[in-house]
Amino acid sequence: MKRFIIAIMLFAGLSASAQTGHLTFKGVPIDGTLSEFVGKLKQKGFTHVGSEQGVALLQGEFAAYKGCTVFVYEHQSGLVNRVGVMFPDRDTWSLLYSDYSNLKEMLTQKYGKPTEETEEFQTYSAPLDDNSRMFEVRMDRCKYICDFTTENGVIELRISHNSVISCFVVLLYVDAENESKVQSNAIDDL
């Protein structure tokens, strides 16, 4: 249940501009209904754990990381428009930062340099050791985020946490075409 709540909060914070075509996740276009998209991910080897309130939870391997949790978000319009990956929890800064750096390097190889990037601790003085850096992550004062904007959407990589214990890297894919449809439907309501 905690992971569903985290997924909803993460998905709410990012939007993309409209273009043509769909962003893909593991080679699957981010489109269709929740059940259709989940079915395609199951064919890719993911295990469907459950669905609740328009969010499907899956487990599996992603980008050579075992034990990842994948969230698929379906907007009220019935369109899948966002997919997120929570990588395994890390209990040291060196492991957490290593995951972030490794994924950032792979994304840069595939999509080019990040279009936006913030990598800082928002503190009076820089934390000097592993424990103090992890403390700042848990206190939400670690802002390591980079966005990769493509013609089909935005991919966001960030260091995140959901408690004073759990720290992890999150990768979020936002499909521009379906995000635009969702936004257009919302505007029509006004």
C-alpha positions in Angstrom: 0.0 0.0 0.0 2.9 2.4 0.8 4.3 1.9 -2.7 0.9 2.8 -4.3 0.8 6.0 -2.3 4.4 6.9 -3.2 3.7 6.2 -6.9 0.7 8.5 -6.9 2.7 11.3 -5.3 5.7 10.8 -7.7 3.4 10.8 -10.8 1.6 13.9 -9.8 4.7 16.0 -9.9 5.8 15.8 -13.6 4.1 16.9 -16.8 5.2 16.8 -20.5 4.4 18.7 -23.6 2.6 17.1 -26.6 4.4 15.6 -29.5 3.8 12.7 -31.9 4.2 9.1 -31.0 4.5 7.4 -27.7 7.4 7.1 -25.2 8.3 3.5 -24.7 9.0 1.6 -21.5 11.1 -1.6 -22.0 10.2 -1.4 -25.7 6.4 -1.1 -25.0 4.7 2.1 -26.1 3.1 3.8 -23.1 -0.5 3.7 -24.4 -3.7 1.8 -24.0 -5.6 0.7 -20.9 -4.0 -0.4 -17.6 -4.8 -4.0 -18.2 -3.5 -4.0 -21.7 -0.2 -2.4 -20.7 0.2 -4.7 -17.7 -0.4 -7.6 -20.0 2.5 -6.5 -22.2 4.8 -6.0 -19.2 3.9 -9.5 -18.0 5.1 -10.8 -21.4 8.4 -9.0 -20.7 8.8 -11.0 -17.5 7.3 -8.8 -14.8 5.1 -10.2 -12.1 1.8 -8.4 -11.6 1.4 -7.9 -7.8 -1.9 -6.0 -7.9 -3.8 -2.9 -9.0 -5.6 -0.3 -7.0 -7.2 3.1 -7.9 -5.7 3.2 -11.4 -2.2 2.2 -10.4 -0.8 -1.3 -11.2 2.2 -2.6 -9.2 4.6 -5.1 -10.8 7.9 -6.6 -9.7 10.9 -7.7 -11.8 14.2 -6.9 -13.3 14.9 -3.5 -15.1 18.1 -2.2 -16.5 20.1 -5.1 -15.0 18.7 -4.3 -11.5 16.8 -7.1 -9.8 14.0 -6.5 -7.3 12.6 -3.4 -9.0 9.0 -2.2 -8.4 7.2 -0.9 -11.4 4.2 1.3 -11.2 1.9 1.9 -14.1 -0.5 4.8 -13.8 -3.8 5.0 -15.7 -5.5 8.4 -15.7 -9.3 8.6 -15.1 -9.7 9.0 -18.9 -8.6 5.3 -19.2 -5.2 6.1 -20.8 -1.9 4.8 -19.4 0.3 7.9 -19.4 3.0 7.3 -16.8 5.3 4.5 -15.7 7.7 4.5 -12.8 10.4 2.3 -11.5 11.6 2.2 -7.9 15.0 0.6 -7.7 16.0 -1.5 -4.6 16.3 0.3 -1.2 19.8 1.3 -0.3 21.1 1.9 3.2 24.3 3.8 2.3 24.9 6.9 0.2 27.7 5.2 -1.8 25.2 2.5 -3.0 22.4 5.0 -3.6 24.6 7.4 -5.5 26.1 4.6 -7.4 22.7 3.5 -8.7 21.8 7.1 -9.6 25.1 7.7 -11.4 24.9 4.4 -13.3 21.4 5.0 -14.5 22.1 8.6 -15.4 25.1 7.5 -17.5 23.0 4.9 -19.3 20.2 7.4 -19.9 22.8 9.9 -21.2 24.1 7.3 -23.6 20.6 6.7 -25.0 19.0 10.2 -24.9 21.9 12.6 -24.7 22.7 15.1 -21.9 19.9 15.8 -19.4 17.7 18.8 -20.3 17.4 19.8 -16.6 19.6 18.8 -13.7 19.9 19.6 -10.0 22.4 17.7 -7.9 22.8 19.3 -4.5 22.2 19.0 -0.8 20.0 21.8 0.4 21.8 22.4 3.7 23.9 25.2 5.2 27.0 23.1 4.8 27.7 20.1 2.6 27.4 16.7 4.4 30.9 15.2 4.8 30.3 11.5 5.2 28.0 8.7 4.1 25.8 8.8 7.2 25.2 12.5 7.1 24.4 12.3 3.3 21.8 9.6 4.0 20.4 11.7 6.9 19.8 14.5 4.4 18.2 12.2 1.9 15.8 11.0 4.7 15.1 14.6 5.7 14.2 15.5 2.0 17.2 17.9 1.7 18.9 15.9 -1.1 17.9 17.1 -4.5 19.4 14.8 -7.1 17.1 15.0 -10.1 17.7 15.0 -13.8 15.2 15.1 -16.7 15.7 13.8 -20.2 13.2 15.4 -22.6 12.6 13.5 -25.8 10.2 14.1 -28.7 7.8 11.6 -27.1 7.9 12.6 -23.5 10.0 13.1 -20.4 12.1 10.7 -18.4 13.0 11.8 -14.8 15.6 10.2 -12.7 15.8 11.1 -9.0 17.0 10.0 -5.6 14.0 9.6 -3.3 12.8 8.2 0.0 9.5 7.2 1.6 10.4 7.1 5.3 13.4 7.6 7.6 14.5 4.1 6.6 13.8 3.6 2.9 15.9 5.4 0.3 16.0 4.5 -3.4 16.3 5.8 -7.0 13.2 6.4 -9.0 12.9 6.5 -12.8 9.7 8.1 -14.2 8.5 8.0 -17.8 5.8 10.4 -18.8 4.3 9.9 -22.3 3.8 13.3 -24.0 0.9 12.3 -26.3 -1.3 10.7 -23.6 -0.3 13.4 -21.1 -1.5 16.0 -23.6 -4.8 14.1 -24.1 -5.3 14.0 -20.3 -4.6 17.7 -20.0 -6.9 18.5 -23.0 -9.8 16.5 -21.4 -9.2 18.4 -18.1 -9.3 21.8 -19.9 -12.5 20.7 -21.7 -14.1 20.3 -18.3 -13.5 23.9 -17.4 
